[in-house]
């Protein structure tokens, strides 16, 4: 038996605002989309799903720390772009023992850590 990770899913309340954030501001590569979900990061590995919270049980899952960390090649440049675009930061860019890190918040309040790598 073999087990592999397919994806991680983040729930949002407004898919159009989420698309602007993930695709246009974070510049994540969009693999596919439907009226209720988007999937990012092509290449056969795990993907990031961004799904519309349509059911009552999913709605409370929007707007929290996801535990997901994204690696960025030039975090200072990206943070400047995101700040200029009005993106909210839960934690500003700082130097930590494990490198440079910031935490951004999507329009629904979901938080992602950004680290330089």
N, C-alpha and C positions, 0 to 999 in steps of 0.2 A: 504494500500500500504506500502511496506517495501523497503528501499534502504540500500544496504550494499556496502562497497568498495570491489572490486574484486582484482584489482592490480594497480600498478603504473608502467609506462613504461619509460625506458631510451633508447634513440636512440644512436647507435654506428655505426661507419663506418667499423670496422673490428671485426667481431664476434669471430674469433679465439683468437685475443689479448684480447678481452673482457672476454672470457671464462677463460683464464689464470689469469686475474686480479680478477674476481669475485669468481670463484670456487677455484683456486689454491692459490692465495695470500690472499684474504679476508676470504677464507674458508666458503663462503656462501653455504648453502645446496641446491643443484640443484634438482628441482622437475622433470622437463622435458625439452627437447630441440628439436628443429627442425633445418633445415638448415638456418632459418632466425630469430629464436628467442630462448631465454632461459628463464626459469621461476624458481625463487628461493623462498625458505621458504615454506616448506610443512606444513600441519597441519590444513588446512581449513580456515585460516585467509587470509588477503590480501597477495598477492605475489608481488615480484619485477620482472618485465619483462625487459629483455635486448634484444632489437630488432634491427636488421640490418636496417639502414636507406636506403631504396631502392628507394624511390621516391624523387623527387626534393624538395617537401614541407617538408619532414622529415629530409633531410640532414642538414639544418641549426639548427636543434634542438639538434644535437650532439655537445658536448663540452661546457657545461654551468653548472652553479650551479643548482642542482636538487631540493634543498629544502628538501632532504631526510636525516634523521638522523638515524644512526644505533647504537644500544646499544651494548657495548662491556664489557665483564666481567673483563678483565685485559688489559686496554688500553695501559699501558706502555709496556707490553710484545708484544702486537700486533704491536705497532708503531715501536719497535725495529726490529721485523721480516720484516715489510713492508719496512723500511729504508734499511735493508740489502738486500732485494730483488730488490731495485731500484725504489720502488713506489714513485711517486712525491706527495708532500704535498703542498696544497694551503695555509694551516695554520698549523704550527707545533704544537705538543702537548703542551698544556698550562693549567694551573689551572684557571678556571673562577668562577664567583659567583655561577654558577649552576653545577660545578664539572669539571672534567678533560675532555678536548675536543681537537680534531684535525680534520682537513679537508683534505681528500685524493682526488687525481685526478686519474681517470681511463685513459687508453691509449688514449682515444679520447678527454679528457679534462673535462668530466663530474665530478662534485664535490659532495662528500658525507661527511657529518659531522659524526664523530665518538664520542660518549660520553660514559663515564664509568657509568655502571648502575648495 
